Amino acid sequence: MNSEDALKQVVTSETAAIMVEVVQGEGGIKLMSEEFAKALTATCEEFGCLLIIDEVQTGIGRTGSAFAYEQFGLSPDIVTLAKGLGNGFPVGALIGKEALKDSFSPGSHGSTFGGNPLAMAAAEAVLTEVFSADLLKSVQVKGDWLKEELKKNVDSLSIVEEVRGKGLMVGIACEIEVAPIIEACREKGLLVLPAGPKVIRLLPPLLVSEQELKQAVQVITEVLTKLTQNLSVNQ
């Protein structure tokens, strides 16, 4: 992520497409830089390859906009979606620019459960709710508050490297492996995930309340502070 040199090394005239996440999920909640986004666009134009954005984790309002790529100045040819699209119901989708429509003939991209009426109804209901201006704005506001509160409470701890993210997709990068931190949070009633061995991943519901966010910050602060103190004593 964010290495223009690496991009130049792997993309050639034989490259059909470049597929990226603008905020890496499993890769540690790392954000694409503005410079890399511009380089990505220029590279696709230079070599005539498609730009595919993986929005499986970032899409459908998670970062405070309908799709995360909108905040990075990108214009993808294809977008992949799932997870939040069904709000718990299993469904995935692929969106492409009109210029690509002739690449697919009827049945060429079919699947056993493709176009399932119940899945389509669930997705339609989700899109109607999530794509409202009020909800997307609230995700931005709550996400900004969460990051600022975490920075204020844990940024100074020796085991914390950085708090980063977009909207309600937030990562706490640590100097140590986070498995024991995740377990300690769970024991206090807070479910968090890893994003690689040294990053705590926070993906609260888009409708999370202010009180619930405050409780989450309190638990995380208590766990990280106690662990920092224990490590200091044992050194």
C-alpha positions as MATLAB code, in Angstrom:
seq = 'MNSEDALKQVVTSETAAIMVEVVQGEGGIKLMSEEFAKALTATCEEFGCLLIIDEVQTGIGRTGSAFAYEQFGLSPDIVTLAKGLGNGFPVGALIGKEALKDSFSPGSHGSTFGGNPLAMAAAEAVLTEVFSADLLKSVQVKGDWLKEELKKNVDSLSIVEEVRGKGLMVGIACEIEVAPIIEACREKGLLVLPAGPKVIRLLPPLLVSEQELKQAVQVITEVLTKLTQNLSVNQ';
ca = [
       0.000    0.000    0.000;
       1.145    3.514   -0.917;
       4.334    2.401   -2.693;
       4.495    3.993   -6.133;
       7.741    2.137   -6.834;
       6.065   -1.220   -6.169;
       3.180   -0.208   -8.431;
       5.573    0.586  -11.279;
       7.363   -2.727  -10.833;
       4.283   -4.951  -11.115;
       2.116   -3.174  -13.713;
       2.913   -3.696  -17.404;
       1.117   -3.574  -20.749;
       0.020   -7.160  -20.016;
      -1.832   -6.133  -16.831;
      -5.599   -6.506  -17.214;
      -6.639   -4.826  -13.959;
      -5.456   -3.503  -10.615;
      -7.555   -4.458   -7.579;
      -7.108   -2.584   -4.308;
      -8.772   -1.567   -1.058;
      -8.665    2.149   -0.259;
      -8.700    1.239    3.436;
      -7.107   -2.136    4.040;
      -9.223   -4.309    6.311;
      -7.271   -7.472    7.064;
      -4.094   -5.552    6.223;
      -4.263   -3.336    9.307;
      -6.744   -0.480    8.633;
      -4.165    1.286    6.480;
      -5.458    4.215    4.420;
      -4.477    4.891    0.840;
      -2.583    8.162    0.506;
      -3.729   10.948   -1.812;
      -0.472   10.643   -3.757;
      -0.899    6.897   -4.270;
      -4.512    7.344   -5.398;
      -3.329    9.773   -8.082;
      -0.532    7.403   -9.111;
      -3.032    4.559   -9.327;
      -5.290    6.528  -11.669;
      -2.356    7.618  -13.825;
      -1.002    4.062  -14.048;
      -4.358    2.633  -15.133;
      -4.652    5.317  -17.805;
      -1.081    4.763  -19.000;
      -1.387    0.987  -19.389;
      -5.081    0.800  -20.245;
      -5.947   -1.498  -17.351;
      -9.113   -1.538  -15.279;
      -9.268   -0.207  -11.733;
     -11.195   -2.514   -9.391;
     -11.971   -1.319   -5.865;
     -12.729   -3.938   -3.216;
     -15.463   -2.345   -1.092;
     -16.552   -5.569    0.619;
     -15.555   -4.186    4.015;
     -15.464   -0.432    3.374;
     -18.620   -0.015    1.288;
     -22.255    0.701    2.149;
     -21.612    3.564    4.549;
     -18.885    2.024    6.718;
     -16.455    4.928    6.182;
     -19.059    7.708    6.191;
     -19.785    7.767    2.462;
     -21.739    5.363    0.279;
     -18.441    3.958   -1.008;
     -15.016    4.645    0.472;
     -13.399    5.362   -2.916;
     -15.466    8.570   -3.121;
     -13.238   10.064   -0.412;
     -10.040    9.301   -2.341;
     -10.771   10.948   -5.694;
     -10.950    7.638   -7.568;
     -13.254    6.558  -10.400;
     -13.163    2.741  -10.452;
     -14.262    0.669  -13.416;
     -15.536   -2.096  -11.134;
     -16.577   -2.166   -7.465;
     -17.109   -5.345   -5.438;
     -19.568   -5.401   -2.526;
     -20.805   -7.792    0.179;
     -20.964   -7.787    4.011;
     -22.849   -4.547    4.785;
     -24.887   -4.845    1.595;
     -27.145   -7.417    3.252;
     -26.858   -6.179    6.856;
     -26.344   -9.768    8.014;
     -28.085  -11.486    5.116;
     -25.615  -13.217    2.743;
     -25.376  -11.264   -0.502;
     -22.643   -9.916   -2.755;
     -22.596   -7.707   -5.822;
     -20.346   -6.454   -8.598;
     -20.867   -2.979  -10.052;
     -19.248   -1.972  -13.330;
     -19.207    1.016  -15.636;
     -21.580    0.935  -18.587;
     -18.659    0.589  -20.998;
     -18.060   -2.914  -19.615;
     -21.611   -4.222  -20.042;
     -20.888   -5.976  -23.337;
     -18.213   -8.051  -21.597;
     -21.008  -10.035  -19.947;
     -23.591  -12.049  -21.816;
     -26.677  -13.549  -20.121;
     -25.562  -16.376  -17.843;
     -21.833  -15.681  -18.163;
     -21.628  -14.421  -14.587;
     -24.282  -16.638  -13.067;
     -24.240  -18.566   -9.809;
     -26.515  -21.016   -8.037;
     -28.006  -18.408   -5.718;
     -27.405  -15.356   -7.916;
     -30.298  -12.909   -7.998;
     -32.043  -14.602   -5.078;
     -35.277  -12.590   -4.539;
     -34.950  -12.552   -0.745;
     -31.325  -11.393   -0.927;
     -32.265   -8.665   -3.406;
     -35.095   -7.474   -1.149;
     -32.731   -7.352    1.839;
     -30.122   -5.405   -0.134;
     -32.721   -2.934   -1.419;
     -33.952   -2.252    2.115;
     -30.388   -1.747    3.371;
     -29.480    0.656    0.566;
     -32.618    2.718    1.156;
     -31.713    3.199    4.818;
     -27.929    3.508    4.645;
     -27.698    5.888    1.701;
     -29.686    8.587    3.467;
     -27.689   11.765    4.044;
     -28.463   11.784    7.774;
     -27.096    8.298    8.413;
     -23.907    8.822    6.402;
     -23.274   12.117    8.185;
     -23.791   10.452   11.560;
     -21.203    7.794   10.673;
     -18.687   10.542    9.888;
     -19.410   12.377   13.138;
     -19.299    9.253   15.313;
     -16.174    7.983   13.576;
     -14.340   11.276   14.095;
     -15.386   11.332   17.753;
     -14.240    7.740   18.288;
     -10.806    8.359   16.784;
     -10.282   11.571   18.749;
     -11.333    9.990   22.052;
      -9.064    7.008   21.489;
      -6.156    9.282   20.611;
      -6.799   11.348   23.722;
      -6.950    8.285   25.977;
      -4.455    5.751   24.591;
      -2.128    7.480   22.103;
       0.387    8.272   24.835;
       0.662    4.651   26.016;
       3.952    2.990   25.128;
       2.289   -0.045   23.531;
       0.159    2.079   21.169;
       1.701    3.098   17.874;
      -1.190    4.864   16.138;
      -4.970    5.295   15.977;
      -6.206    5.476   12.379;
      -9.216    4.852   10.177;
     -12.167    6.288    8.265;
     -15.676    6.652    9.618;
     -16.604    3.668   11.770;
     -13.687    1.583   10.521;
     -10.976    2.256   13.081;
      -7.686    0.572   13.886;
      -5.390    0.809   16.899;
      -1.883   -0.167   15.801;
       0.138   -1.595   18.688;
       3.766   -2.402   19.383;
       2.784   -5.875   20.590;
       0.538   -8.658   19.333;
      -3.089   -7.882   20.116;
      -4.507  -11.356   20.850;
      -4.405  -10.869   24.658;
      -5.907   -7.387   24.280;
      -8.816   -8.760   22.273;
      -9.399  -11.463   24.895;
      -9.317   -8.923   27.736;
     -11.827   -6.691   25.925;
     -14.118   -9.664   25.379;
     -14.011  -10.506   29.087;
     -15.266   -6.963   29.737;
     -18.108   -7.351   27.237;
     -16.556   -5.625   24.221;
     -16.089   -7.503   20.940;
     -13.178   -6.299   18.816;
     -11.214   -7.952   16.018;
      -7.597   -8.208   14.905;
      -6.451   -6.717   11.605;
      -3.157   -8.503   11.357;
      -1.152   -9.532   14.433;
      -0.617   -6.031   15.871;
      -3.748   -4.020   15.049;
      -7.051   -3.890   16.938;
      -9.949   -3.444   14.518;
     -13.132   -1.634   15.553;
     -16.193   -2.073   13.310;
     -19.198   -0.976   15.385;
     -22.715   -1.008   13.916;
     -23.453    2.119   11.879;
     -26.319    2.834   14.294;
     -24.102    2.560   17.380;
     -25.108    5.037   20.081;
     -22.902    7.681   21.673;
     -23.200    5.891   25.011;
     -22.050    2.598   23.494;
     -19.035    4.306   21.936;
     -18.159    5.850   25.302;
     -18.343    2.421   26.924;
     -16.096    0.974   24.213;
     -13.487    3.713   24.684;
     -13.576    3.157   28.445;
     -13.012   -0.595   28.118;
     -10.206   -0.213   25.576;
      -8.526    2.448   27.703;
      -8.702    0.278   30.825;
      -7.331   -2.788   29.041;
      -4.476   -0.992   27.276;
      -3.521    1.015   30.366;
      -3.402   -2.079   32.579;
      -1.374   -4.023   30.023;
       1.077   -1.134   29.646;
       1.541   -0.976   33.415;
       2.060   -4.747   33.670;
       4.663   -4.706   30.917;
       6.503   -1.825   32.614;
       6.637   -3.721   35.911;
       7.974   -6.865   34.235;
      10.715   -5.108   32.303;
];
